[in-house]
Amino acid sequence: MTHRVKFLFSTSAILAGLATQATAQDLTEVSFGTNWVAQAEHGGFYQSVADGTYAACGLDVTIVPGGPQVNNQALMLAGRLDFYMGGHLDAYFAVEEGLPIVNVMASFQKDPQVLMTHPGKVDSFGGMQEAGLTMIVQDAATYYDWMKAAYGFTDEVRQPYTFNSAPFLANEDSAQQGYLSSEPYAILQETGTEVDVWLIADAGYNAYSTTIQTRRDMLEENPEVVKCFVEGSILGWYNYLYGDNTAADELILTDNPDMTQDKIDFAIDAMIENGIVDSGDTLTLGVGAMTDERSESFYNDMVEAGVLPEGLDYTQAYDLTYINQGLGLDLRPAE
């Protein structure tokens, strides 16, 4: 079942109407690089391009898709892009390396990374370790470092993931990494089997995901641009998940010809049902929320897992100025 509501009266619809009064010459051109090819997990940004929400506050936003041969974060650092779709941890790494990267919003309250097991094999996240399953996880996965510290997983049971699910399907005593809306659906389509899915965020891995990153000079010198892009993205996510997302989906399908509407619909349902975008702090602070308390907790977890050093000024990795103000709460459907 798809959770789209086609006739939601939204704040961004009003803004889009106002945007028609502006000419292209009035808009500031802004570029936003994503971390992968276009997909539903980028939907909030495409939504605000499609419905005019960015334009309403003065921005002409171009979304630059990522991909296996594209490093959009490097392009942002070089000044060729204004914003980048990053993550919680890479901003901490940037502080460690002296790079001027700042997270200004977290689109996802939960990292969509999952582990999959064969149906009924285990009954809990920790059960994978207790059962001694072979863990098919890619090299240098920092969340696996956290799993070792928090649950006792070991390197000895890990097998490198090569982005091929055949080894997992052939071995019932294994678990494989995946993305909530990707591998589980692909396996279902290929085999007709619904695997058991364990969201690492629900097991305690409290990283923010799909953040908006910018350079510190952009944040300091163009605050009105950052404010517009962040607030426009917040409204975009509400309207993409709960409103008419048809035009945004069309843009996604145009940017990624390999994408299909059924995959988009599956991903939207998965994001809503698992609270990927809208859960926890967002229920009172609004979509995009980040807090000092959670950032500190995540940093401490990463220190304990040996991923980050003690004494790092992790607070330089984020800025809360344009979030946590309840913007868009009126757009969430009533329970």
N, C-alpha and C positions, 0 to 999 in steps of 0.2 A: 504494500500500500504506500502510495506517495503522499507526503504530508504538505503539499503545496496548496495554498489558499489563494485562489485566483483573483479575488476582488477585495483584498485588504486595502483600506484607505490609509496611506502611509505619509509620514513626514516627508520622505524623499520625493514623493509624487508632487507635493506642493512645491518643493524646491526645484524640481525639474521644470515646472511651469514658469517659475521665476527666471530660470536660466535662459528661457527663450528670448528674454528681453536683452540679453547680452550678445554681443557680436564676438566673433572669433578673436578679433583684435584686443578684446577686453580680458581674455583669458591668459593665464600664465601657463606655459607649457611645462609639464612635469612628466618624468619617465619613472616607471616602476618595474623593476626586474623581478620575475618570479623565480622559484627554485627548481621548476620542472615544467614540462609541457602543460598546456592548458587543461584544466580538469575542474570538477565540481568543488574541489578543495580550494580553488581560487575564486569561487563564485561571487563572494561579496564584493570583490574589487571589480569584476566584470559587471556586476549589477549596477554599481554607481557610475560606471562609464555609460552603460546602456540607458539608464533612466535619467541621466543628467544631474545626479546629486553632486558630483565633483564640480561640474560646470556651474552649478548654482552658487557655489562659494568662490568661484573664480579660477578654477583649474581646468586645463585641457590635458587630461591624463592619457598617456600611452602606456599600455601594458606590454612589456617585452618578455615573452616566454623564455624560460630556461630550457635545459636539456642536457644530455650526456656530454656534449662538447661545448657547453656554454658556462662561463663563470660570471654570472651577473653580479655577485658580491664584489668581485675584483673590479668590475666595470664601475660599480658605485664608488668604490674607494678611489678610483682614478678620475672621478668627476663626470663620467659619461652617463651615469644614471643617477637619479635623485634619491630613490628609495629602493630597498631590496626586501624580498620576502625571506627572512632568516629564521633563527631559532634562539632559544634561551641560552643554550650552552655556548654557541659560537660567539655570542657577544661577550661572554666571560673570557673565552679564549682570546678575543680581541683586546680586552683589557690587559691580559697577561702579556700579550705581544706588543702592546703600545699602539694599537690601531684605533682610530677615532670612530668606532662603530657604536651606535646607541640604539637600543630597542625603545620604541615609543608607543607600542601597542602590541597586545598578544591576541591575535584572531582566535587562536585555539587555546582553550583552557586545559585541554587534554591532548597529549601527543597521540596521534593515531597509530603509532607503532603497536603491532600485536605479535603474539606467538600463537601458532595454530597447532592443535593436536588432533589425532584421529578420534572420531566420535566415541565418547564414553571412556576414553583411555585414562584420564585423570579427572578429579573432581575439584581441583583448585589450582591456582597459579603455582604455589609451592609444591603441588603434587608432581609437577614435571621433574623437579629435582629429587624428590623422594622416590620416584619410580625409576630414576637413573636413565631418563630418556636422552638420546642423542640430540643435542641442540644445534640445529642448522642455522647458524647466525653468521653474518658477514664479519670479516676481519675488522678490528678497530671499532667495533660498535660500543660506544660509551655506555649505552643502557645495559649492556651485558656486564660491564664493570660494576655497575650499580647492582645488578642481579646477584653477582658473586658476593658483594658486601652485605646485601640485605637478606638473601635467601640461601646462600651457600652453594650456588652453582660453581662449577669449576671449568678450567680451560680444557681439562682432559676429556670432557664429554662434548666439547664443542667441535662441530664440523663446519668448515667454511661454506657459506651460502653463495652460490654462483648464479642466482636469479633464474633458477630452473627448479621447478617443484617436483620433478621426477624422483629424486632421492627420497624426499619426504613421502610421496605417495607410495613408494615401494617399501617403506619401512614403518610399520605401525608403532615401533618403539622409538619414534622421533618426534621432535617438535620443530617447526620452521618459522622463521620470522616472516612478517608480511605487513602490509598496510591495510588498515581496517576496511577500506572500500575497494581494494584491488585484488590481492591474492585469494582471499576467501571467495569472492565472487567468481574469479577466473576458474578456481577449482570446481565450484558448483556448476559452472557452465560446461566445463570439460568432462567431469565425471558424474555429475548429478548428486554428489555427496556434499552435505553441509558439515564442514569441519567445525570442531569446537574452537572458539576464538577467545583468547585471553589478552585483554587490553592492559598493557603494562602500566598505564596511568592509574587504572583501578587497583593495581597491585601496590601502589605507593610511589611510582616514579612521577614526581610532580613538576616536570619541566613544562613551561609554556611552549607553544609551537606556533608556526606560521605567524611569526612576529613581523611588524613593520620596522625595518632598520633604516637609519640614515646616518650621515656623517655628522660629527659634532658641529662642524662649521655651518652646515645646513640648518641645524637646530637653532644655533645661536644667531645666524644672520638672516634667516627667513622664517621666523616663527609663525607668521600668518599662513605660509604655504604648508608647513608641517601641521598646523591646527586644522586647516581645511582638509588635507588628505586623511588625517586620522579620523576626524569626525565624519567625513564622507564615507570612509571605509566602515565605520561602526554602523551607520545607517544602511550601508550596502549589505552587510551581513544579515541584519534583521530582515530586510526586504527580500533577500535571496532565499533565506530559509523559510520565511513565513508568508511571503507575498507572491506576486506574479514574476517569476524568474525566466519567463520565456525568452525575452530579448537577450538576457545574459547568457543563457544556454546557447543561443544561436551564435554569439560571439565566441564562446568556448569551442563549439564545433567548427567554426571557421578557422580559429587559430590552431586547432588540433584535429586534422581530418581523420585520425585514427580513433578518436573518441566517438562514442555512440550514446544516444539518449538513454538507453537502458542502464548503462554504466553510471551516467550522471544521476539518474533517479535513485539507483541503489546507494550511491554515495551520499546523496542528500538525506535519505532515510537513515543511513548509518550515523551521520553526523548528528541528526536530531535525537535519535533513540539513545545514543551513547553520551550525549551532552558534550560533544567535542567543542562546539563554539559557545554554547549557552548553558552554563551550569555553574555551581559554586558561587564564587564572588560576583559573577555577571548578573545573578538574579537580583542583586541590590545595587551594584555599581555600574551595570551596563556591559554590553559586549566590548571586548578589547581590554578588560580589566587586568591589571597587574598590581601586586602589593609588595611592600618592603618585607613583610613577614614571610611570604611565600618565597621571595627571592633569596632571603637569608637561609631558609630551610633547604632550598635546592642547592645553594652553594655548600652548605655543611654536608649534605649528602654526597656531593661530588668530591669534597675533600676526603671524606671517610672512604670513598671508593677509589681514591688515589688518582682521580681524574684532574683535579685542580689543586694548586698549592695552598697551604695555609697563609693567611696574611694578605691575600689579594683584596684590593678595594673593589669588590664586585659591584658596588653601588654606582660605579661609573658606567656600568653596562646598560643602564636603563634610565628613562625619564618618565615621570608619571603626570606631567603637566596637563596633557590633553585627554586623559582618560579618567575613569572612576567617577564620573559626574552624572551618571544616570541617563545619559543621552540615549534615546531610542527605547527606553523601557515601555513606553506606551505602545510600541509596535509588536510586543510579544502577545500572541493570542491568549485569551483567558483560559485558565485551566478547565 
